């Protein structure tokens, strides 16, 4: 009798397990744009155990514990911002310190699930950055390691003896899961040592480098940088800044940018607080110098000025003439490939469930550059919901939670 009772109980429990919904979250009725998988249409997305479980039309609502109606909205991979500054909590001032932004305080509310810090930390202080920020953030935080040992700290990036490719490469090997390349920025000397040593480090670990070329110098021209120094896959950030002869006096785009892009140099927007000018961007679109990557150069100055956030920057290229699908590609799948992380930036079955739900608004909108000039547009992307590793982490209009009256009655 005891054996029969045990067997019956097992069958009852098995039946209970079989009745459990297969999915944790089901996003239903949205317009999915997934450039890697060439999806651009109405689809449902099912999520289970933090990963994409199914993508397709008509997934039954009964199969999910939580069903979220996203009809009328666009569903994309979580956005990847490859140029941010998030090394805060140092007690210092500058991009290594108070000018940086805590990742989780800003990422999800703009549909960003992956941030790549662009050189705030160098090979000497990266362990502290990893301990204080990277390891404690719900946002996925990766990094371009500054070729200068102290990063963008108070000692600056001008000490030639501190630009050490061997030390940088060693630190990158020790932290290969989070360091995706190298950064050189703001070097003011006449030599190429900062650029060349960042490239050397990249060659040692087979990784790209990003360059913020600093101020114009006759000894170091943008033409030589883009046509001779940088390798295919290296990143030229602040492409529409106008600070380094990107726009020639005659009003045309510097041919070096076009040649560099043809060579495979990645042109990154890197908007920032002083690195995006409408006169350059508009002319670049006229001459077909289109960006390869959308990024913000996030810091406390840029977030409170013309840059604002990732979707605002994406809205700018949408109004310049990029299609919605291309805008999403440059914010997801393309940056994933630039940093050699093909596990990110798509909604393939089995991929980690980082998902953005975005509203495309129509109306009259104004977009500000870094110099106080406005471009009027008719389209704007705004964040509706963000999912990180299968969990809803930003929900502007409470789509993922029950109405309070229903929730109250279920507790009584």
DRENDO-1510 file (C-alpha; in Angstrom, 1 decimal, always signed):
<recs>
REC; n; res; u; v; w
REC; 1; UNK; +0.0; +0.0; +0.0 .
REC; 2; UNK; +2.8; +2.4; +0.9 .
REC; 3; UNK; +4.5; +1.7; -2.5 .
REC; 4; UNK; +1.2; +2.3; -4.4 .
REC; 5; UNK; +0.7; +5.6; -2.5 .
REC; 6; UNK; +4.2; +6.7; -3.3 .
REC; 7; UNK; +3.8; +5.9; -7.0 .
REC; 8; UNK; +0.5; +7.8; -7.1 .
REC; 9; UNK; +2.1; +10.8; -5.4 .
REC; 10; UNK; +4.9; +10.8; -7.9 .
REC; 11; UNK; +2.4; +10.8; -10.8 .
REC; 12; UNK; +0.5; +13.6; -9.1 .
REC; 13; UNK; +3.7; +15.7; -8.7 .
REC; 14; UNK; +4.7; +15.0; -12.3 .
REC; 15; UNK; +1.3; +16.2; -13.5 .
REC; 16; UNK; +1.7; +19.4; -11.4 .
REC; 17; UNK; +5.1; +20.0; -13.0 .
REC; 18; UNK; +3.8; +19.4; -16.5 .
REC; 19; UNK; +1.1; +22.0; -15.9 .
REC; 20; UNK; +3.6; +24.7; -15.0 .
REC; 21; UNK; +4.1; +27.4; -17.7 .
REC; 22; UNK; +7.1; +26.8; -19.9 .
REC; 23; UNK; +8.1; +30.5; -20.0 .
REC; 24; UNK; +8.8; +33.1; -17.3 .
REC; 25; UNK; +8.0; +36.1; -19.5 .
REC; 26; UNK; +6.2; +36.4; -22.9 .
REC; 27; UNK; +6.4; +39.7; -24.8 .
REC; 28; UNK; +3.4; +39.5; -27.0 .
REC; 29; UNK; +2.4; +41.4; -30.1 .
REC; 30; UNK; +5.5; +43.6; -30.6 .
REC; 31; UNK; +7.4; +44.5; -33.8 .
REC; 32; UNK; +10.7; +42.7; -33.4 .
REC; 33; UNK; +13.8; +44.1; -35.0 .
REC; 34; UNK; +16.8; +41.7; -34.7 .
REC; 35; UNK; +19.4; +42.6; -37.3 .
REC; 36; UNK; +21.6; +39.6; -36.7 .
REC; 37; UNK; +18.8; +37.2; -37.5 .
REC; 38; UNK; +17.2; +39.4; -40.2 .
REC; 39; UNK; +13.9; +39.7; -38.3 .
REC; 40; UNK; +11.8; +42.7; -38.9 .
REC; 41; UNK; +8.2; +42.1; -38.2 .
REC; 42; UNK; +5.4; +41.2; -35.7 .
REC; 43; UNK; +6.7; +38.5; -33.4 .
REC; 44; UNK; +6.3; +37.2; -29.8 .
REC; 45; UNK; +9.4; +36.6; -27.6 .
REC; 46; UNK; +9.4; +34.0; -24.9 .
REC; 47; UNK; +11.9; +34.0; -22.1 .
REC; 48; UNK; +12.8; +31.2; -19.7 .
REC; 49; UNK; +15.5; +31.0; -17.0 .
REC; 50; UNK; +17.1; +34.2; -18.2 .
REC; 51; UNK; +17.5; +33.3; -21.9 .
REC; 52; UNK; +15.6; +33.6; -25.1 .
REC; 53; UNK; +13.4; +30.5; -25.4 .
REC; 54; UNK; +11.3; +31.1; -28.5 .
REC; 55; UNK; +10.8; +33.8; -31.1 .
REC; 56; UNK; +7.8; +33.6; -33.4 .
REC; 57; UNK; +4.2; +34.6; -34.1 .
REC; 58; UNK; +1.3; +33.4; -32.0 .
REC; 59; UNK; +3.1; +31.9; -28.9 .
REC; 60; UNK; +0.2; +30.9; -26.6 .
REC; 61; UNK; -0.2; +33.2; -23.6 .
REC; 62; UNK; -1.1; +30.2; -21.4 .
REC; 63; UNK; +2.5; +29.0; -21.8 .
REC; 64; UNK; +3.9; +31.9; -19.8 .
REC; 65; UNK; +3.8; +32.9; -16.1 .
REC; 66; UNK; +3.9; +36.6; -17.1 .
REC; 67; UNK; +2.5; +38.0; -20.3 .
REC; 68; UNK; +3.4; +41.5; -21.3 .
REC; 69; UNK; +1.4; +43.2; -24.1 .
REC; 70; UNK; +3.9; +45.2; -26.2 .
REC; 71; UNK; +1.7; +45.7; -29.3 .
REC; 72; UNK; +2.4; +49.0; -31.0 .
REC; 73; UNK; +6.0; +48.9; -29.7 .
REC; 74; UNK; +9.4; +47.8; -31.1 .
REC; 75; UNK; +11.2; +45.0; -29.4 .
REC; 76; UNK; +15.0; +44.8; -30.0 .
REC; 77; UNK; +18.1; +43.4; -28.4 .
REC; 78; UNK; +19.2; +45.3; -25.4 .
REC; 79; UNK; +21.2; +48.3; -26.5 .
REC; 80; UNK; +25.0; +48.3; -26.3 .
REC; 81; UNK; +26.7; +51.6; -25.6 .
REC; 82; UNK; +30.4; +51.2; -26.4 .
REC; 83; UNK; +31.5; +54.7; -25.1 .
REC; 84; UNK; +30.7; +55.5; -21.5 .
REC; 85; UNK; +32.4; +56.7; -18.4 .
REC; 86; UNK; +31.3; +54.8; -15.3 .
REC; 87; UNK; +34.4; +54.6; -13.0 .
REC; 88; UNK; +32.9; +56.5; -10.2 .
REC; 89; UNK; +33.2; +56.2; -6.4 .
REC; 90; UNK; +36.9; +57.1; -6.4 .
REC; 91; UNK; +36.8; +60.3; -4.4 .
REC; 92; UNK; +38.4; +62.2; -7.3 .
REC; 93; UNK; +37.2; +64.7; -9.8 .
REC; 94; UNK; +37.1; +64.0; -13.6 .
REC; 95; UNK; +36.1; +61.0; -15.7 .
REC; 96; UNK; +37.8; +58.8; -13.1 .
REC; 97; UNK; +35.6; +60.1; -10.3 .
REC; 98; UNK; +32.7; +62.5; -9.9 .
REC; 99; UNK; +32.1; +63.0; -13.7 .
REC; 100; UNK; +31.4; +59.3; -14.2 .
REC; 101; UNK; +28.0; +57.9; -13.8 .
REC; 102; UNK; +26.9; +54.8; -11.8 .
REC; 103; UNK; +25.9; +52.2; -14.5 .
REC; 104; UNK; +22.6; +51.0; -13.0 .
REC; 105; UNK; +21.5; +54.6; -12.3 .
REC; 106; UNK; +21.4; +55.4; -16.0 .
REC; 107; UNK; +21.6; +52.3; -18.2 .
REC; 108; UNK; +18.2; +50.6; -18.0 .
REC; 109; UNK; +16.1; +53.8; -18.2 .
REC; 110; UNK; +17.5; +54.2; -21.7 .
REC; 111; UNK; +17.2; +50.6; -22.8 .
REC; 112; UNK; +20.9; +49.9; -22.5 .
REC; 113; UNK; +21.9; +46.5; -21.0 .
REC; 114; UNK; +25.6; +46.6; -21.9 .
REC; 115; UNK; +28.0; +49.5; -21.3 .
REC; 116; UNK; +31.7; +49.7; -22.3 .
REC; 117; UNK; +33.7; +52.1; -20.3 .
REC; 118; UNK; +36.1; +54.0; -22.6 .
REC; 119; UNK; +39.4; +54.3; -20.9 .
REC; 120; UNK; +38.4; +55.7; -17.5 .
REC; 121; UNK; +40.6; +53.1; -15.9 .
REC; 122; UNK; +44.2; +52.2; -16.9 .
REC; 123; UNK; +46.2; +49.1; -16.3 .
REC; 124; UNK; +47.2; +50.3; -12.9 .
REC; 125; UNK; +43.8; +51.1; -11.4 .
REC; 126; UNK; +41.6; +48.7; -13.3 .
REC; 127; UNK; +41.4; +46.2; -10.4 .
REC; 128; UNK; +39.8; +48.8; -8.3 .
REC; 129; UNK; +37.3; +49.7; -11.1 .
REC; 130; UNK; +36.4; +46.1; -11.5 .
REC; 131; UNK; +35.9; +45.6; -7.7 .
REC; 132; UNK; +34.0; +48.8; -7.0 .
REC; 133; UNK; +31.9; +49.1; -10.2 .
REC; 134; UNK; +32.0; +46.2; -12.7 .
REC; 135; UNK; +31.4; +43.4; -10.2 .
REC; 136; UNK; +28.7; +45.2; -8.3 .
REC; 137; UNK; +26.6; +46.4; -11.3 .
REC; 138; UNK; +23.5; +44.7; -12.7 .
REC; 139; UNK; +24.3; +46.3; -16.0 .
REC; 140; UNK; +26.9; +44.3; -18.0 .
REC; 141; UNK; +29.9; +46.6; -17.8 .
REC; 142; UNK; +32.9; +45.9; -20.1 .
REC; 143; UNK; +35.9; +48.1; -20.7 .
REC; 144; UNK; +38.4; +49.6; -23.1 .
REC; 145; UNK; +41.6; +49.8; -20.9 .
REC; 146; UNK; +43.4; +53.1; -21.0 .
REC; 147; UNK; +47.0; +52.7; -22.3 .
REC; 148; UNK; +47.9; +55.2; -19.6 .
REC; 149; UNK; +48.4; +53.4; -16.3 .
REC; 150; UNK; +46.3; +55.8; -14.3 .
REC; 151; UNK; +43.5; +56.1; -16.8 .
REC; 152; UNK; +41.7; +59.4; -16.9 .
REC; 153; UNK; +42.6; +60.3; -13.3 .
REC; 154; UNK; +44.2; +63.4; -11.8 .
REC; 155; UNK; +47.6; +62.5; -13.2 .
REC; 156; UNK; +46.3; +62.7; -16.7 .
REC; 157; UNK; +47.4; +60.9; -19.8 .
REC; 158; UNK; +50.5; +62.8; -20.7 .
REC; 159; UNK; +53.3; +60.8; -19.0 .
REC; 160; UNK; +55.0; +58.9; -21.8 .
REC; 161; UNK; +56.6; +56.5; -19.4 .
REC; 162; UNK; +53.1; +55.5; -18.2 .
REC; 163; UNK; +51.9; +54.4; -21.7 .
REC; 164; UNK; +52.9; +50.8; -21.3 .
REC; 165; UNK; +51.6; +48.3; -23.8 .
REC; 166; UNK; +53.0; +45.2; -22.0 .
REC; 167; UNK; +51.4; +46.1; -18.7 .
REC; 168; UNK; +48.1; +46.9; -20.5 .
REC; 169; UNK; +48.2; +43.6; -22.4 .
REC; 170; UNK; +48.9; +41.6; -19.2 .
REC; 171; UNK; +46.0; +43.3; -17.4 .
REC; 172; UNK; +43.7; +42.5; -20.4 .
REC; 173; UNK; +44.7; +38.8; -20.4 .
REC; 174; UNK; +44.0; +38.6; -16.7 .
REC; 175; UNK; +40.5; +40.1; -17.2 .
REC; 176; UNK; +39.7; +38.8; -20.6 .
REC; 177; UNK; +36.0; +38.4; -19.8 .
REC; 178; UNK; +35.5; +42.2; -19.3 .
REC; 179; UNK; +38.4; +44.0; -21.1 .
REC; 180; UNK; +37.5; +44.2; -24.8 .
REC; 181; UNK; +40.3; +46.5; -26.1 .
REC; 182; UNK; +42.3; +49.6; -25.4 .
REC; 183; UNK; +41.8; +53.4; -25.3 .
REC; 184; UNK; +44.1; +56.3; -26.0 .
REC; 185; UNK; +42.7; +59.8; -25.3 .
REC; 186; UNK; +43.7; +63.4; -24.9 .
REC; 187; UNK; +47.4; +63.0; -25.4 .
REC; 188; UNK; +48.9; +66.4; -26.3 .
REC; 189; UNK; +52.5; +65.7; -27.2 .
REC; 190; UNK; +53.8; +65.8; -30.8 .
REC; 191; UNK; +54.7; +62.1; -30.8 .
REC; 192; UNK; +52.5; +59.1; -31.9 .
REC; 193; UNK; +53.5; +57.2; -28.8 .
REC; 194; UNK; +50.1; +57.0; -27.2 .
REC; 195; UNK; +48.4; +55.7; -30.4 .
REC; 196; UNK; +51.3; +53.4; -31.3 .
REC; 197; UNK; +51.4; +51.8; -27.8 .
REC; 198; UNK; +47.7; +51.3; -27.7 .
REC; 199; UNK; +48.0; +49.5; -31.1 .
REC; 200; UNK; +50.9; +47.4; -29.8 .
REC; 201; UNK; +48.7; +46.3; -26.8 .
REC; 202; UNK; +45.9; +45.5; -29.3 .
REC; 203; UNK; +48.3; +43.4; -31.4 .
REC; 204; UNK; +49.4; +41.5; -28.3 .
REC; 205; UNK; +45.9; +40.4; -27.4 .
REC; 206; UNK; +44.2; +40.6; -30.8 .
REC; 207; UNK; +41.8; +43.4; -29.7 .
REC; 208; UNK; +40.8; +46.7; -31.1 .
REC; 209; UNK; +41.7; +50.1; -29.8 .
REC; 210; UNK; +39.7; +53.3; -29.6 .
REC; 211; UNK; +41.2; +56.7; -30.1 .
REC; 212; UNK; +40.0; +60.1; -28.9 .
REC; 213; UNK; +42.6; +62.1; -31.0 .
REC; 214; UNK; +42.7; +65.1; -28.7 .
REC; 215; UNK; +43.6; +68.5; -30.2 .
REC; 216; UNK; +44.9; +69.2; -33.6 .
REC; 217; UNK; +48.7; +69.1; -34.0 .
REC; 218; UNK; +50.6; +69.7; -37.2 .
REC; 219; UNK; +52.9; +66.8; -36.3 .
REC; 220; UNK; +50.1; +64.3; -35.9 .
REC; 221; UNK; +47.4; +64.7; -38.5 .
REC; 222; UNK; +44.0; +63.0; -38.8 .
REC; 223; UNK; +45.0; +62.0; -42.3 .
REC; 224; UNK; +48.0; +60.0; -41.1 .
REC; 225; UNK; +46.0; +58.5; -38.2 .
REC; 226; UNK; +43.1; +57.3; -40.4 .
REC; 227; UNK; +45.0; +56.2; -43.5 .
REC; 228; UNK; +48.2; +54.8; -42.0 .
REC; 229; UNK; +48.2; +54.3; -38.3 .
REC; 230; UNK; +44.9; +52.7; -37.4 .
REC; 231; UNK; +44.2; +49.1; -38.2 .
REC; 232; UNK; +40.9; +47.7; -39.6 .
REC; 233; UNK; +38.6; +47.3; -36.6 .
REC; 234; UNK; +40.2; +50.1; -34.6 .
REC; 235; UNK; +37.7; +52.8; -33.6 .
REC; 236; UNK; +37.8; +56.5; -34.3 .
REC; 237; UNK; +35.4; +58.1; -31.8 .
REC; 238; UNK; +33.9; +61.6; -31.9 .
REC; 239; UNK; +33.6; +61.3; -35.7 .
REC; 240; UNK; +31.2; +64.3; -36.0 .
REC; 241; UNK; +33.0; +66.5; -33.5 .
REC; 242; UNK; +34.6; +69.0; -36.0 .
REC; 243; UNK; +37.5; +69.4; -33.6 .
REC; 244; UNK; +40.1; +67.7; -35.7 .
REC; 245; UNK; +39.5; +68.9; -39.3 .
REC; 246; UNK; +36.7; +66.3; -39.9 .
REC; 247; UNK; +35.0; +69.2; -41.8 .
REC; 248; UNK; +37.3; +71.1; -44.0 .
REC; 249; UNK; +37.1; +74.9; -44.4 .
REC; 250; UNK; +35.4; +74.6; -47.7 .
REC; 251; UNK; +32.5; +72.8; -46.0 .
REC; 252; UNK; +33.3; +69.3; -47.3 .
REC; 253; UNK; +34.1; +66.2; -45.2 .
REC; 254; UNK; +37.8; +65.5; -44.9 .
REC; 255; UNK; +38.5; +62.7; -47.4 .
REC; 256; UNK; +40.7; +61.0; -44.8 .
REC; 257; UNK; +37.5; +59.9; -42.9 .
REC; 258; UNK; +36.0; +58.3; -46.0 .
REC; 259; UNK; +39.3; +56.6; -46.9 .
REC; 260; UNK; +39.7; +55.4; -43.3 .
REC; 261; UNK; +36.2; +54.0; -43.2 .
REC; 262; UNK; +36.9; +52.1; -46.5 .
REC; 263; UNK; +40.0; +50.7; -44.8 .
REC; 264; UNK; +37.8; +49.3; -42.0 .
REC; 265; UNK; +38.3; +51.9; -39.3 .
REC; 266; UNK; +35.2; +52.0; -37.2 .
REC; 267; UNK; +33.5; +55.4; -37.1 .
REC; 268; UNK; +31.9; +55.9; -33.7 .
REC; 269; UNK; +29.6; +58.8; -32.8 .
REC; 270; UNK; +30.8; +59.2; -29.2 .
REC; 271; UNK; +28.5; +62.2; -28.8 .
REC; 272; UNK; +29.7; +63.5; -25.4 .
REC; 273; UNK; +29.4; +67.0; -24.1 .
REC; 274; UNK; +31.6; +68.6; -26.8 .
REC; 275; UNK; +32.0; +66.1; -29.6 .
REC; 276; UNK; +28.9; +66.3; -31.9 .
REC; 277; UNK; +28.2; +69.2; -34.2 .
REC; 278; UNK; +25.2; +69.3; -36.6 .
REC; 279; UNK; +27.2; +71.1; -39.3 .
REC; 280; UNK; +29.5; +68.1; -39.5 .
REC; 281; UNK; +26.9; +65.4; -39.1 .
REC; 282; UNK; +24.5; +66.8; -41.7 .
REC; 283; UNK; +27.3; +67.2; -44.3 .
REC; 284; UNK; +28.6; +63.7; -43.5 .
REC; 285; UNK; +25.2; +62.2; -44.3 .
REC; 286; UNK; +25.2; +64.2; -47.5 .
REC; 287; UNK; +28.5; +62.7; -48.5 .
REC; 288; UNK; +27.6; +59.2; -47.3 .
REC; 289; UNK; +30.0; +59.2; -44.3 .
REC; 290; UNK; +27.6; +57.3; -42.1 .
REC; 291; UNK; +28.4; +56.1; -38.5 .
REC; 292; UNK; +29.4; +52.5; -37.9 .
REC; 293; UNK; +28.4; +52.6; -34.2 .
REC; 294; UNK; +26.0; +54.7; -32.1 .
REC; 295; UNK; +27.4; +55.7; -28.7 .
REC; 296; UNK; +27.0; +58.4; -26.1 .
REC; 297; UNK; +30.3; +59.2; -24.4 .
REC; 298; UNK; +28.2; +59.3; -21.2 .
REC; 299; UNK; +29.3; +61.4; -18.3 .
REC; 300; UNK; +27.5; +63.9; -16.0 .
REC; 301; UNK; +28.2; +66.7; -18.4 .
REC; 302; UNK; +26.9; +65.0; -21.5 .
REC; 303; UNK; +23.8; +63.5; -19.9 .
REC; 304; UNK; +22.6; +66.9; -18.8 .
REC; 305; UNK; +23.3; +68.6; -22.2 .
REC; 306; UNK; +22.6; +67.8; -25.8 .
REC; 307; UNK; +23.5; +64.1; -25.6 .
REC; 308; UNK; +20.9; +63.1; -23.0 .
REC; 309; UNK; +21.0; +59.3; -23.5 .
REC; 310; UNK; +21.5; +56.5; -26.0 .
REC; 311; UNK; +18.0; +56.6; -27.5 .
REC; 312; UNK; +18.3; +60.4; -28.0 .
REC; 313; UNK; +21.5; +59.9; -29.9 .
REC; 314; UNK; +19.9; +57.1; -31.9 .
REC; 315; UNK; +17.0; +59.4; -32.7 .
REC; 316; UNK; +19.4; +61.9; -34.2 .
REC; 317; UNK; +20.7; +59.6; -36.8 .
REC; 318; UNK; +17.1; +58.4; -37.4 .
REC; 319; UNK; +16.2; +62.0; -38.3 .
REC; 320; UNK; +19.4; +62.4; -40.4 .
REC; 321; UNK; +18.2; +59.6; -42.7 .
REC; 322; UNK; +19.1; +56.2; -41.2 .
REC; 323; UNK; +16.4; +53.7; -41.3 .
REC; 324; UNK; +15.0; +52.3; -38.0 .
REC; 325; UNK; +16.4; +48.9; -38.7 .
REC; 326; UNK; +19.9; +50.3; -39.4 .
REC; 327; UNK; +19.7; +52.5; -36.3 .
REC; 328; UNK; +19.0; +49.5; -34.2 .
REC; 329; UNK; +21.8; +47.5; -35.9 .
REC; 330; UNK; +24.3; +50.2; -35.1 .
REC; 331; UNK; +23.1; +50.1; -31.4 .
REC; 332; UNK; +23.1; +46.3; -31.0 .
REC; 333; UNK; +24.6; +43.8; -33.4 .
REC; 334; UNK; +27.3; +46.0; -34.9 .
REC; 335; UNK; +28.9; +47.2; -31.6 .
REC; 336; UNK; +28.8; +43.6; -30.4 .
REC; 337; UNK; +31.0; +42.6; -33.3 .
REC; 338; UNK; +33.3; +45.7; -33.0 .
REC; 339; UNK; +34.1; +44.5; -29.4 .
REC; 340; UNK; +34.3; +40.9; -30.5 .
REC; 341; UNK; +31.4; +39.8; -28.4 .
REC; 342; UNK; +29.1; +37.9; -30.8 .
REC; 343; UNK; +27.2; +36.5; -27.9 .
REC; 344; UNK; +25.6; +39.9; -27.4 .
REC; 345; UNK; +23.3; +42.1; -29.4 .
REC; 346; UNK; +20.8; +39.6; -30.7 .
REC; 347; UNK; +17.7; +37.6; -29.8 .
REC; 348; UNK; +18.7; +34.2; -30.9 .
REC; 349; UNK; +17.2; +31.3; -29.1 .
REC; 350; UNK; +19.6; +30.4; -26.2 .
REC; 351; UNK; +21.0; +33.9; -26.0 .
REC; 352; UNK; +21.0; +35.8; -22.7 .
REC; 353; UNK; +17.6; +37.6; -22.5 .
REC; 354; UNK; +18.7; +41.3; -22.8 .
REC; 355; UNK; +15.8; +43.0; -24.4 .
REC; 356; UNK; +14.7; +46.6; -25.2 .
REC; 357; UNK; +11.1; +47.6; -25.7 .
REC; 358; UNK; +11.0; +51.0; -27.5 .
REC; 359; UNK; +8.3; +53.4; -28.6 .
REC; 360; UNK; +8.7; +55.3; -31.9 .
REC; 361; UNK; +7.0; +58.6; -31.5 .
REC; 362; UNK; +5.9; +60.9; -34.3 .
REC; 363; UNK; +5.6; +64.7; -33.8 .
REC; 364; UNK; +7.8; +67.8; -33.7 .
REC; 365; UNK; +11.0; +67.3; -31.7 .
REC; 366; UNK; +14.2; +69.3; -31.3 .
REC; 367; UNK; +17.6; +67.7; -31.0 .
REC; 368; UNK; +20.5; +69.7; -29.6 .
REC; 369; UNK; +24.2; +69.2; -30.5 .
REC; 370; UNK; +27.2; +69.9; -28.3 .
REC; 371; UNK; +27.4; +73.5; -29.3 .
REC; 372; UNK; +23.9; +74.7; -28.5 .
REC; 373; UNK; +22.4; +74.3; -32.0 .
REC; 374; UNK; +19.1; +72.5; -32.7 .
REC; 375; UNK; +18.0; +70.3; -35.5 .
REC; 376; UNK; +14.2; +69.8; -35.8 .
REC; 377; UNK; +12.9; +66.3; -36.4 .
REC; 378; UNK; +9.7; +64.3; -36.7 .
REC; 379; UNK; +10.7; +61.0; -35.0 .
REC; 380; UNK; +11.9; +60.2; -31.6 .
REC; 381; UNK; +12.7; +56.9; -29.9 .
REC; 382; UNK; +11.8; +56.6; -26.2 .
REC; 383; UNK; +12.3; +53.8; -23.7 .
REC; 384; UNK; +9.3; +51.7; -22.7 .
REC; 385; UNK; +10.8; +48.7; -21.0 .
REC; 386; UNK; +14.2; +47.0; -20.4 .
REC; 387; UNK; +14.8; +43.4; -19.6 .
REC; 388; UNK; +18.2; +42.3; -18.3 .
REC; 389; UNK; +19.0; +38.5; -18.0 .
REC; 390; UNK; +15.3; +37.8; -18.2 .
REC; 391; UNK; +14.2; +40.2; -15.5 .
REC; 392; UNK; +12.2; +43.4; -16.1 .
REC; 393; UNK; +14.5; +46.2; -14.8 .
REC; 394; UNK; +12.8; +49.3; -16.3 .
REC; 395; UNK; +9.1; +49.6; -16.9 .
REC; 396; UNK; +7.9; +53.1; -17.7 .
REC; 397; UNK; +4.2; +52.4; -17.8 .
REC; 398; UNK; +3.9; +49.3; -15.6 .
REC; 399; UNK; +3.2; +46.9; -18.5 .
REC; 400; UNK; +4.7; +44.0; -16.6 .
REC; 401; UNK; +2.7; +44.4; -13.4 .
REC; 402; UNK; -1.0; +44.0; -12.6 .
REC; 403; UNK; -3.4; +46.8; -12.0 .
REC; 404; UNK; -3.5; +47.7; -8.4 .
REC; 405; UNK; -7.1; +46.7; -7.9 .
REC; 406; UNK; -6.3; +43.2; -9.3 .
REC; 407; UNK; -3.2; +43.0; -7.2 .
REC; 408; UNK; -5.0; +44.1; -4.0 .
REC; 409; UNK; -7.8; +41.6; -4.5 .
REC; 410; UNK; -5.4; +38.7; -5.0 .
REC; 411; UNK; -3.7; +39.5; -1.7 .
REC; 412; UNK; -7.0; +39.6; +0.3 .
</recs>
